[in-house]
């Protein structure tokens, strides 16, 4: 797949403990993104944050949280991102989903079967 130029970034902010059918929600989002043929998805774990409840989740030892913030980032064409949104409606009960326009400068992967 080749991706360059104008694109859309989909950022999905959820909690580490969020589940979908007894499995991590972030895993289901990544799996569905791959199944939908999106260019790629990455999950980032935050060290501290809060959301709509204003309850702070942190990795600090005295107030260690088991529900740290996560963000799933997906970048692809506007059409593919828009087509994926209905799946998020089905999956996400609590969280924040944002879309912004981005410019892809370089998107390159390894050749299948090659190692680095």
Secondary structure by P-SEA (a helix, b strand, c coil): cccccbbbbbbbbbccccccccccaaaaaaaaaaaacccbbbbbbbccccccccccccccccccccccbbbbbbbccaaaaaaaaaaaaacccbbbbbbbbbbbcbbbbccccccc
